[in-house]
């Protein structure tokens, strides 16, 4: 099926990834669009993690091509992908529980002042709270340790941190896993806000019901192949579930 890549930030064409004799991804063709929430679903071992790690610069592809804003590119490493605005928020979030919100927000990129490079705590605490509040999460004290926050608040901090540093494509690995109903609603609302800001979001999940609430399009992977790539407007939730359950051999 011919695909329209005109609005794509990332276009993936005939992408393959082998790990020794194991073919993890086979002739992947898909796109990631600006301001779109893409649901990436599939059973365990379907190839979801491998695909997003290639985009994040963790793995090189074996063959195939990736276009970024229309230009062919090879992601050298994770720092290269991040420099282009491509980020993954993993399930472990990359936060340090014993550090405060402000330090976690900047984590290695802390602003400094004076010739002695002293940390600018006023900016660290002020800008972290301001940035987090833009996603509807209102925290009172940036000096509070992250370990005291709820799961939904932690995920919102990790997402807002990516936004602050110029993310254009944000890949969220199981963002609603192990959250309460209220916390799940918070994270889903944050994803809707990201869409309004024009951020491309890839929602990687096993929870299709959560994804169906916010996603515009779904890709289903099975045994390293795309078996469904369709706009949500043309799908019922059971279409996606059945595609995952049946896999590519049905």
C-alpha positions in Angstrom: 0.0 0.0 0.0 1.4 3.4 -1.0 1.8 5.7 1.9 1.8 9.5 2.0 4.9 10.8 3.8 4.3 14.5 3.0 3.6 15.4 6.7 6.1 13.0 8.1 8.9 13.9 10.5 10.2 10.4 10.2 9.7 8.0 7.3 10.9 4.4 7.7 11.4 2.5 4.4 12.2 -1.3 4.0 13.9 -1.4 7.4 15.4 -4.6 8.6 17.1 -5.6 11.8 18.9 -8.8 12.5 20.5 -10.0 15.7 22.7 -12.9 14.4 20.3 -15.4 12.8 17.2 -13.7 14.4 15.3 -11.4 12.1 13.8 -8.9 14.6 12.3 -6.5 12.0 11.4 -7.3 8.5 10.8 -4.7 5.7 9.2 -2.1 8.0 7.5 0.7 6.2 5.8 3.4 8.3 5.7 7.1 9.2 5.6 9.3 12.2 3.7 12.6 11.7 4.0 16.0 13.4 1.2 16.5 15.9 0.0 12.9 15.7 -0.3 10.3 18.4 0.7 7.0 17.0 -0.2 3.8 18.9 2.5 1.2 18.5 1.1 -2.1 19.7 1.9 -5.8 19.4 2.5 -8.9 21.5 5.7 -9.5 23.4 8.6 -10.0 20.9 6.7 -8.3 18.1 9.5 -5.8 17.5 8.2 -2.7 19.1 11.2 -2.1 21.4 13.7 -2.8 18.6 12.0 -0.3 16.3 12.0 2.6 18.7 15.5 1.8 19.9 16.7 2.1 16.3 15.1 5.6 16.1 16.6 6.5 19.5 20.1 5.6 18.2 20.5 2.5 20.4 20.7 0.0 17.6 21.8 0.5 13.9 19.4 -1.1 11.4 20.8 -3.9 9.3 19.3 -2.5 6.1 16.7 -0.1 4.9 16.5 3.7 5.2 15.2 6.4 7.6 14.2 9.9 6.5 14.2 12.7 9.0 12.3 15.7 7.7 12.8 14.4 4.2 16.6 13.8 4.5 18.2 10.4 4.7 19.8 9.9 8.1 21.7 7.3 10.2 21.4 7.8 13.9 24.9 7.4 15.3 24.0 7.0 19.0 21.4 8.1 21.5 22.9 11.6 21.9 22.7 12.1 18.1 19.0 11.2 18.2 18.4 13.5 21.2 20.2 16.4 19.4 17.6 16.1 16.7 14.7 16.1 19.1 14.0 12.3 19.2 13.5 11.0 22.8 12.3 7.9 24.6 10.7 8.0 28.0 11.3 4.5 29.3 9.3 2.8 32.0 12.0 3.5 34.6 11.8 7.2 33.5 15.5 7.9 34.2 14.6 9.8 37.4 16.6 9.6 40.7 14.2 9.2 43.6 16.7 10.7 46.2 17.2 13.8 44.1 14.7 16.8 44.1 12.4 17.7 41.2 14.6 20.5 39.9 17.8 18.5 39.8 15.9 15.6 38.1 14.4 18.0 35.6 17.8 19.2 34.3 19.9 16.1 35.3 23.3 16.8 33.8 22.2 20.0 32.0 21.9 22.2 35.0 22.1 25.9 34.3 25.0 27.7 36.0 25.9 31.3 36.9 29.1 33.3 37.4 32.5 32.4 36.0 32.8 29.7 38.7 30.0 27.7 37.1 27.9 27.6 40.3 24.5 26.0 39.9 21.8 28.5 39.3 19.2 27.0 41.8 16.8 29.8 41.3 16.6 29.0 37.6 16.6 25.2 38.2 13.7 25.3 40.6 11.7 28.1 38.9 11.9 26.8 35.3 11.3 23.2 36.3 8.0 24.0 38.0 7.0 26.4 35.3 7.6 23.8 32.5 5.8 21.0 34.4 2.8 23.3 35.0 2.5 23.9 31.2 1.3 20.2 31.0 -1.3 20.8 33.7 0.8 19.3 36.6 1.0 21.8 39.5 3.7 21.0 42.0 4.4 23.5 44.9 8.0 22.7 45.8 10.8 21.9 43.3 13.1 21.0 46.2 10.9 18.0 47.1 12.5 14.6 46.3 11.0 12.8 43.3 10.6 9.6 45.4 7.7 11.2 47.3 5.7 11.8 44.1 3.0 9.6 42.5 3.7 7.5 39.4 1.7 9.9 37.3 3.6 12.9 38.5 6.9 11.2 37.9 6.0 10.4 34.3 4.7 14.0 33.7 8.1 15.3 34.9 10.0 13.0 32.5 7.7 14.1 29.7 7.9 17.8 30.5 11.7 17.5 30.7 11.8 16.2 27.1 9.6 19.0 26.0 11.7 21.7 27.7 14.8 20.5 25.8 13.1 20.7 22.4 11.6 17.2 21.7 10.0 16.8 18.3 9.3 13.0 18.4 8.6 11.6 21.9 8.3 7.8 22.2 6.6 6.7 25.4 7.3 3.2 26.6 4.2 1.8 28.5 3.3 5.3 29.9 0.2 4.1 31.8 1.7 0.9 33.2 1.2 0.4 37.0 -0.8 3.6 37.4 -4.0 4.2 39.2 -7.1 5.3 37.3 -6.6 8.9 38.3 -2.8 8.8 37.4 -3.6 7.2 34.0 -6.0 10.1 33.3 -3.3 12.6 34.2 -0.8 11.0 31.8 -3.3 10.7 28.9 -4.2 14.3 29.3 -0.5 15.2 29.1 -0.3 13.2 25.8 -3.3 15.2 24.5 -1.5 18.4 25.4 1.7 17.3 23.6 -0.4 16.8 20.4 -1.8 20.3 20.7 1.8 21.5 20.8 2.6 19.7 17.5 4.8 17.0 19.1 4.8 13.7 17.4 4.0 11.0 20.1 4.6 7.3 19.7 2.6 5.5 22.4 4.1 2.0 22.9 1.7 -0.1 24.9 0.0 -3.4 25.6 -3.1 -1.5 26.9 -5.0 -0.8 23.8 -7.9 0.7 25.7 -5.7 3.5 27.0 -4.1 4.0 23.6 -7.5 4.2 21.9 -8.5 7.2 24.0 -5.6 9.4 22.7 -4.1 7.9 19.5 -4.9 9.1 16.0 -3.4 6.1 14.2 -2.3 2.6 15.1 0.5 0.3 13.9 0.4 -3.3 14.9 3.6 -5.3 14.7 3.8 -9.1 14.7 7.0 -11.1 14.5 8.8 -8.1 13.3 6.4 -7.1 10.5 3.7 -4.4 10.2 0.4 -6.1 9.9 -1.8 -3.1 10.4 -1.3 0.6 9.8 -4.5 2.6 9.9 -6.1 5.7 11.1 -8.3 5.3 14.2 -11.2 6.8 12.4 -11.4 3.6 10.3 -11.0 1.2 13.2 -13.0 -0.2 16.0 -11.0 -1.2 19.1 -11.7 -4.8 18.5 -10.0 -4.6 15.1 -6.8 -3.7 16.8 -7.2 -6.3 19.5 -8.0 -9.0 17.0 -5.0 -8.0 14.9 -2.7 -8.4 17.9 -4.1 -11.7 19.0 -4.2 -13.3 15.5 -0.8 -12.0 14.4 0.7 -12.1 10.9 -0.1 -15.8 10.3 -3.8 -15.5 10.4 
